Amino acid sequence: VIDGVGVVVEVNAETDFVGKNEKFVDFVKGVAATVAKEAPADLDALMECKYVGTDLTVTQQQQEMVLVIGENIKVRRFARYDKGTSIAYVHMGGRIAVLMNLEVGAGFEKNPAVEELGKDLAMQVAALNPQFLDKSEVSEEFIENEKRVRLAQAKEDPKNASKPDAIIEKIVMGGLAKYYKEICLMQQPFVKDDKVSVEDHVAAVAKQLGTTIKVNCYTRFEKGEGIEKRQDDLAAEVAKLVK
């Protein structure tokens, strides 16, 4: 969090060794500071921004770092929140980073209980990786797809062979209601007290402080997710050469 602006960035290197290099860490911090200051619209815009404290663009600074460190480095993605209260949490030495954004009543932005709540929720997102913030965000299409798959599975189950379709559908809908507790942060059991949901815990903290707290949004980055690991198929390469 830089001057009230919450930023999370992912910068990839080829080895974990470089990931711990002080120059690399400083470069990543500089990228985050550039995002905070310049508010780029997307990754391409960020790469054209002036890297903080230099006359170089982020692209040029990245190239400089490649020369200095001797390994390929790439700024991959970022998220930026300039409204509300942002709380960051980094898990497992940078393998997972979560930026949690809350809307709280005036004067409570830096309240220790609010900061603790933000950190707890960010830790929960890091650990459980919910797909949605709230069940209200789950699309009809997602629900219909899930319902279709579950109905087909339920009808194939020998245990349900003698049950009428209406009963099977009821069982499936009950399962879907429970599914929200897995995939939606606000409906999940709170990790520190699984007798209450996250929604209820947030409401309880707000009530205790005498203010309002709303979870606006969050971003969770896991290092390298979505990057296809390159696997050289030696046999295929040899086959190509032989042709």
C-alpha positions as CSV (number, residue, x, y, z in Angstrom):
1,V,0.0,0.0,0.0
2,I,1.7,3.2,-1.3
3,D,0.2,6.6,-0.2
4,G,-3.2,5.0,0.4
5,V,-3.1,3.2,-3.0
6,G,-3.2,-0.6,-2.9
7,V,-1.1,-2.3,-5.5
8,V,-0.2,-5.9,-6.2
9,V,2.2,-6.9,-9.0
10,E,3.6,-10.1,-10.4
11,V,7.0,-10.0,-11.9
12,N,8.4,-13.3,-13.2
13,A,12.0,-14.5,-13.2
14,E,13.4,-17.8,-14.4
15,T,14.7,-19.1,-11.0
16,D,13.8,-18.7,-7.3
17,F,17.3,-17.7,-6.7
18,V,16.8,-14.5,-8.7
19,G,13.4,-14.0,-7.0
20,K,15.3,-13.4,-3.7
21,N,17.9,-11.2,-5.3
22,E,17.9,-7.7,-3.7
23,K,18.1,-5.9,-7.0
24,F,15.2,-7.9,-8.3
25,V,13.1,-7.2,-5.2
26,D,13.9,-3.5,-5.5
27,F,12.9,-3.6,-9.2
28,V,9.5,-5.2,-8.2
29,K,9.0,-2.5,-5.5
30,G,9.7,0.2,-8.2
31,V,7.2,-1.3,-10.5
32,A,4.6,-1.3,-7.7
33,A,5.4,2.4,-7.0
34,T,5.1,3.2,-10.7
35,V,1.6,1.6,-10.8
36,A,0.6,3.5,-7.7
37,K,1.8,6.9,-9.1
38,E,0.9,6.6,-12.8
39,A,-2.4,4.6,-12.6
40,P,-1.8,2.8,-15.9
41,A,-4.9,1.4,-17.7
42,D,-3.3,-1.9,-18.5
43,L,0.0,-3.8,-18.8
44,D,0.9,-2.2,-22.1
45,A,0.3,1.3,-20.7
46,L,2.4,0.4,-17.6
47,M,5.4,-0.7,-19.7
48,E,5.4,2.7,-21.4
49,C,5.3,4.6,-18.1
50,K,8.4,6.3,-16.7
51,Y,9.8,3.9,-14.1
52,V,9.9,5.9,-10.8
53,G,13.0,7.9,-10.1
54,T,14.4,7.4,-13.7
55,D,14.0,8.7,-17.2
56,L,13.6,5.2,-18.5
57,T,10.3,3.5,-19.3
58,V,9.4,0.4,-17.3
59,T,10.2,-1.7,-20.5
60,Q,13.7,-0.1,-20.6
61,Q,14.2,-0.6,-16.9
62,Q,13.2,-4.2,-17.2
63,Q,15.8,-4.7,-20.0
64,E,18.4,-3.1,-17.8
65,M,17.6,-5.5,-15.0
66,V,17.9,-8.5,-17.5
67,L,21.4,-7.3,-18.3
68,V,22.4,-6.8,-14.7
69,I,20.9,-10.0,-13.4
70,G,21.6,-12.2,-16.4
71,E,18.2,-13.8,-16.5
72,N,15.0,-13.1,-18.2
73,I,12.6,-11.0,-16.2
74,K,9.0,-10.0,-17.1
75,V,6.4,-7.8,-15.5
76,R,3.3,-10.0,-16.0
77,R,0.2,-8.3,-14.3
78,F,-0.9,-5.9,-11.7
79,A,-4.0,-4.7,-9.8
80,R,-4.5,-1.2,-8.3
81,Y,-7.1,0.1,-5.9
82,D,-7.2,3.8,-5.2
83,K,-10.5,3.9,-3.3
84,G,-11.3,2.4,0.1
85,T,-8.9,0.8,2.5
86,S,-6.4,-1.7,1.0
87,I,-4.7,-4.4,3.1
88,A,-2.0,-6.6,1.5
89,Y,-0.9,-10.0,2.5
90,V,2.0,-12.0,1.1
91,H,2.0,-15.8,1.7
92,M,4.8,-18.3,1.5
93,G,7.6,-15.8,0.7
94,G,5.8,-14.3,-2.3
95,R,4.2,-17.4,-3.9
96,I,0.7,-16.0,-3.2
97,A,-0.2,-12.3,-2.8
98,V,-3.6,-11.0,-1.9
99,L,-4.8,-7.4,-1.9
100,M,-8.0,-6.9,0.0
101,N,-10.1,-3.8,-0.4
102,L,-12.6,-2.6,2.3
103,E,-15.0,0.3,2.5
104,V,-15.1,1.5,6.1
105,G,-16.7,4.5,7.9
106,A,-14.7,7.7,8.0
107,G,-12.1,7.7,10.7
108,F,-11.8,3.9,10.9
109,E,-9.5,3.5,7.9
110,K,-6.4,2.8,10.0
111,N,-8.2,1.2,12.9
112,P,-6.2,-1.9,14.2
113,A,-9.4,-4.0,14.2
114,V,-10.1,-3.1,10.6
115,E,-6.5,-3.8,9.6
116,E,-6.7,-7.2,11.4
117,L,-10.0,-8.0,9.6
118,G,-8.5,-7.1,6.3
119,K,-5.4,-9.3,7.0
120,D,-7.6,-12.2,8.2
121,L,-9.7,-12.0,5.0
122,A,-6.7,-11.8,2.8
123,M,-5.2,-14.9,4.5
124,Q,-8.5,-16.7,3.9
125,V,-8.4,-15.8,0.2
126,A,-4.8,-16.9,0.0
127,A,-5.6,-20.3,1.6
128,L,-9.0,-21.1,0.1
129,N,-9.0,-19.3,-3.2
130,P,-12.7,-18.5,-3.5
131,Q,-13.9,-18.0,-7.0
132,F,-16.4,-15.2,-6.1
133,L,-16.7,-12.5,-3.5
134,D,-20.4,-13.0,-2.8
135,K,-23.1,-15.4,-4.0
136,S,-24.9,-12.4,-5.6
137,E,-21.9,-12.3,-8.1
138,V,-22.4,-15.9,-9.3
139,S,-24.0,-15.8,-12.8
140,E,-27.1,-17.6,-13.7
141,E,-25.1,-19.4,-16.4
142,F,-22.6,-20.7,-13.9
143,I,-25.4,-22.0,-11.6
144,E,-27.3,-23.6,-14.6
145,N,-24.1,-25.4,-15.7
146,E,-23.3,-26.6,-12.2
147,K,-27.0,-27.8,-11.8
148,R,-26.9,-29.6,-15.1
149,V,-23.7,-31.5,-14.2
150,R,-24.9,-32.4,-10.7
151,L,-28.3,-33.6,-11.9
152,A,-26.7,-35.9,-14.5
153,Q,-24.4,-37.3,-11.8
154,A,-27.3,-37.7,-9.3
155,K,-29.4,-39.6,-11.9
156,E,-26.5,-41.9,-12.6
157,D,-26.1,-42.7,-8.9
158,P,-27.6,-46.2,-8.1
159,K,-28.7,-44.8,-4.7
160,N,-31.1,-42.5,-6.4
161,A,-32.5,-45.0,-8.9
162,S,-36.0,-45.2,-7.2
163,K,-36.2,-41.5,-6.3
164,P,-38.5,-39.3,-8.4
165,D,-36.9,-36.5,-10.4
166,A,-38.4,-33.8,-8.2
167,I,-36.6,-35.3,-5.1
168,I,-33.3,-35.6,-7.0
169,E,-33.6,-32.0,-8.0
170,K,-34.2,-31.0,-4.4
171,I,-31.1,-32.8,-3.3
172,V,-29.1,-31.2,-6.1
173,M,-30.3,-27.7,-5.1
174,G,-29.4,-28.4,-1.5
175,G,-25.9,-29.3,-2.6
176,L,-25.7,-26.1,-4.7
177,A,-26.6,-24.0,-1.6
178,K,-23.7,-25.7,0.3
179,Y,-21.4,-25.1,-2.7
180,Y,-21.7,-21.4,-2.2
181,K,-19.9,-21.9,1.1
182,E,-17.0,-23.3,-0.8
183,I,-16.7,-20.8,-3.7
184,C,-18.0,-17.5,-2.3
185,L,-15.8,-15.6,0.2
186,M,-18.6,-14.0,2.1
187,Q,-20.5,-17.3,2.5
188,Q,-17.4,-19.3,3.5
189,P,-17.0,-20.2,7.2
190,F,-14.5,-17.7,8.7
191,V,-11.1,-19.5,9.0
192,K,-10.6,-18.3,12.6
193,D,-14.1,-19.3,13.8
194,D,-15.8,-21.7,11.4
195,K,-19.1,-21.4,13.3
196,V,-19.7,-18.1,11.6
197,S,-19.6,-17.0,8.0
198,V,-17.2,-14.3,6.7
199,E,-20.3,-12.2,6.1
200,D,-21.4,-12.5,9.8
201,H,-17.9,-11.9,11.1
202,V,-17.5,-8.7,9.0
203,A,-20.9,-7.5,10.4
204,A,-19.8,-8.4,14.0
205,V,-16.6,-6.4,13.7
206,A,-18.5,-3.4,12.2
207,K,-21.0,-3.5,15.0
208,Q,-18.3,-3.8,17.7
209,L,-16.5,-0.7,16.3
210,G,-19.8,1.2,15.7
211,T,-19.1,1.8,12.0
212,T,-19.9,0.2,8.6
213,I,-17.6,-2.2,6.8
214,K,-18.1,-3.5,3.3
215,V,-15.8,-5.9,1.4
216,N,-15.4,-4.2,-1.9
217,C,-13.2,-6.6,-3.8
218,Y,-9.9,-8.5,-3.7
219,T,-7.2,-9.7,-6.0
220,R,-5.3,-12.9,-5.5
221,F,-2.1,-13.6,-7.6
222,E,-0.4,-17.0,-7.4
223,K,3.0,-17.0,-8.9
224,G,3.0,-18.4,-12.4
225,E,-0.7,-19.5,-12.5
226,G,-1.9,-19.8,-16.0
227,I,1.6,-19.9,-17.5
228,E,2.0,-23.1,-19.4
229,K,5.1,-24.9,-18.2
230,R,7.3,-25.6,-21.3
231,Q,8.0,-29.2,-21.6
232,D,10.4,-30.2,-24.4
233,D,9.2,-33.3,-26.1
234,L,12.5,-34.7,-27.2
235,A,11.0,-37.5,-29.2
236,A,8.9,-35.1,-31.2
237,E,11.9,-32.8,-31.8
238,V,14.0,-35.8,-33.0
239,A,11.1,-37.0,-35.2
240,K,11.0,-33.5,-36.9
241,L,14.7,-33.6,-37.5
242,V,14.6,-37.0,-39.0
243,K,11.8,-36.1,-41.6
